[in-house]
Amino acid sequence: MATAFPDRKKSYTVRSPYLTQAKHSQDYFLNMGYDYRGHLLKNTTSPELWANPIQVPMYGRLEGMLVYLIEQVKIIKKTFSIAIDKNNLNVN
């Protein structure tokens, strides 16, 4: 008996394994949060602090240390969280 649609594939019957779905369930993030690199201090402090051009390099180094601290906290968060997959790079 011939089917009515012989060229139509039954893609709805093919499903990826559950383990693959579970590992990659959080791969597609739409909103990854605020991009704090480069303007963390500039957006949180007064513009009067940035008016002195002699102190701007010091604030840049301080901001670099804060960004490094935040990145290290993300690694700790990923390491000790039971809800986040260890291979997941999208920790916000």
C-alpha positions, -999 to +999 in steps of 0.1 A: +000+000+000+015+034-010+014+063+013-002+096+003+031+115+008+060+093-001+086+122+000+077+135+034+101+124+061+090+114+095+113+138+114+089+140+143+095+104+151+133+109+153+144+122+187+178+129+201+187+108+232+176+121+266+211+124+279+220+147+249+188+168+256+197+170+293+233+181+287+223+207+261+191+220+276+207+254+285+228+260+254+207+287+239+207+318+262+189+348+249+198+373+276+232+368+291+231+398+314+250+430+316+283+433+298+303+448+327+338+445+312+352+479+305+326+500+322+319+486+356+334+515+376+324+541+350+287+533+354+287+529+391+308+558+403+304+596+399+317+613+367+337+636+390+361+608+398+368+604+361+374+641+355+410+639+366+430+624+337+459+615+360+438+591+380+421+574+351+448+547+347+445+538+384+408+534+380+414+512+349+436+489+369+411+488+397+384+479+373+406+451+358+410+437+393+372+438+399+365+421+365+391+394+374+374+389+408+340+385+392+353+360+367+369+340+396+336+340+415+319+326+384+343+297+384+337+290+421+299+293+414+302+268+386+324+244+406+302+241+436+267+244+422+248+212+418+224+228+393+250+239+367+267+214+344+304+215+348+309+219+310+286+248+307+304+280+298+273+302+301+274+311+338+260+345+344 
